[in-house]
Amino acid sequence: MPEPWLPGADIHDLGDHAPTDQQYPPKAIAHITWDRNATAAAPQDWCTYEDLVSYFTGSGAGNAPHLVWDPFSGRTTQLFPADSRSKSLLSPDRSPTRTNRAGRVVIQIEAVFFPYCRYRGRVYPRLVDTPCAGWDRIHGWIASWGVPDVWPMGRPTDFRDHRDEHVWETSGGWYAHAHVPYNDHTDPGSWPDLAPGSGSPDSPPSRQHPAPPADQAPARYQVSINGLPYGYGAQGYQVTAVGRALVARGFGSHYHSGPGPTWTDADTENYADYQASLGYSGQAADGVPGEGSLNRLLGYLPGQRTVSVSHLVAAARSDPGAEQGHRTHGAEVAIVEQALADEGLLEQRWVDGSFGSRTLAAYASWQRRCGYEAGAADGIPGQSSLHRLGAARGFAVTD
């Protein structure tokens, strides 16, 4: 099954997932944000990607697409999984279809762009005049969901509308917002080519090493999940955590040494085996993590190596008495658990983001190692002991 979340995207899940109408063919809908009105004679400064993400995760959530895409840097934020409807289309009662749901998938992309925007001193009349960075990655992921590489109503080249209810209901492929029946927007005006390899040569760093065919060398590109890199050459504690979890699950056959903090071909091959065990195939099983498979492997998504004393205290007081595997601030707990495992105080299999009884006992052992006794070594993290563990194992501590 394809990944429901675009590999490498920043995830801001809005919730409120809803199924699509499966009797219609799969579609992708092309939008631009068109948040300012500029002209050739009066260009305006580009409205930033961060501003649009903030809008769609705040007051604009009722109009949110699946993807918010920065065509200048390749950054992408995803707000709904691919198999849910999103909300960027009008769907009035008189429409024969629920437009946001009219397909096996109806994946909607908002490019952060308006005509004649000025970016770093240069004016861009059309979306296709931008670098279109990251387009290949988005296109390949949408194709994995069965959306054909065709424009049933023609590739957009201007801002005129062309709407045909019969074509909309019967033909899968790519549609401009200007093509959707019972809508009044005429964007995007242009869109990158659907031909393979049509993305900008200025692809973002996460795609500087495109994935090779499955019968050749292991994939050598990186993605960023929750702000941390994964894939060939990535470094950090999260790489070690993935490798150890793969070994614990029985997917470590390609390691000759390790796992360690640098992602090698062996990590890629082991992760590909794990993806295949989940039923993924093709590029979705190339050995580079997606958010969904990573969450299933670890039970949490690793984050930057900063933990809060108050969060750890809350977890230590809540998780042991909750149901098995309950996670309070799981990403931060996992950082501390990995540190305790590296200190030889916790078995690796219990590095799971849940501050359960074994983690509590391990932290109490750390407190005793720090010289605390009796009630001061109760397993509840304190400022001093947590700062000492962070200093020993390379993570920062806040209040």
Summary of the structure (lengths in Angstrom):
residues: 399
radius of gyration: 23.8
end to end distance: 41.8
largest distance: 76.2
contacts: 1334
relative contact order: 0.10
helix: 33%
strand: 12%
